[in-house]
Structures are given as C-alpha cells and as structure tokens.
C-alpha cells in the first residue's frame, strides 16, 4: 500500500516582500552532487573560511525525520526508501533556515535543488536565481565507497547499501535537467571531486572569490 503524503504541501510558502529584500544582496550558492560527493564537507569548510551560513538540506531533513510528528514520520519513510522528499517541505526548510540568518552575506545550500521543479520554485518564491551552482562531480564507485566508509563512522538509516543505490538512481534521474537549466543560465561551475578534500576546497574557493 502506498504511503499517504496528502499533508505534505506541494509548493513552498510564499515569501513576503521584506523577506525577499533580506536575501537580495547575499551570495546564494547551491552545491550539488550525489551522496558521497563531498557536499557537506566542502560546505562546512567554505562556511568556516568565508563566514557564510551553511544550509545543509540533508541535515535539515534528518532532523525533521527524528521528530515524532506525522510529517516527521512521513519524511523518515520517504528517506528510508531512498526517494526524494516533496518540494514544498524542502523549500520551506531551505528558506526558513536562510531567513533565520538575514545578516549573512552568503549562503551555501548543499543538496539542493533535487529536481527541476525545486529549482524553478526557489526562483519564484525567493525572487532571484542563485549566484552560482557548484557541481561536485565524481564517479558512482567513489560515491558508494565514501558513503559506506561514512556509515562506519556516522551511522545513518538512509546510508544502507540498497538505499544508497536508490538515492544515486534518484540523483542521476533528477540531476540532468537541473544541470541543463543552470547551464543555460551560465551559472554552472563543475568541479572534479575525486581529489583530496584540500584540493577540492581550493577549487570551490576559486568559484566563490570570482563572485565577490
């Protein structure tokens, strides 16, 4: 029997004009890539270096999934299946986190957008496109190896091997139209993410410094 997600909003909450204004002058950088591509590590490093606000979608979703609420249970079920959480929930989490830090001169949003609808809805709600989209590009073998290694250090329910492969399949299915969308806007910055964390960070920092 299919899960019922009727309580989960299909679109995000519309931002008020003053909320859009609060985000108008900040750098907004999306960091995308499959599970294990290094998004969270690199965003934490960049946030520390530049004093930006790190918005980790995966972390926000895991926090919500631990809540003993109907929405928390629904999100947990979706994540355990390796599926994508509906756009309305994702957008509300991302924008709420950003609006909680209006003083930040930059936002690093990792794991977002997870589909073309999310990309378009973000621009509609926030009233602007991101400043750049960094793609951490590495092979499926590298990502699986990194996630399995991470599971030994930091167990997550959605890091089981079957869930990893479902997440990778979902990532590849949803990612291509998103990359094309941002490529057409000339916002895409692709970085080979097979190297050491330090080397990848240096490349990411070059992108940020080109925007300032």
Buried (B, 14 or more C-beta within 10 A) or exposed (E): EEEEBEEBBEBBEEBEEEBBEBBEEBBBBBBBBBBBBBBBBBBBBBBEEBEBBBBBBBBBBBEBBEEEEEBBEBBBEBBBBBBBBBBBBBBBBBBEBBBEBEEBEBBBBBBBBBBBBBBBBBBEBBBEBBBBBBBBBBEBEBBBEBBBEBBEEEEBEBBBEEBBBBBBEBBEEBBEEBBEBBEEEEBBBBBEBEBEEEEBBEBBBEBBEEEE
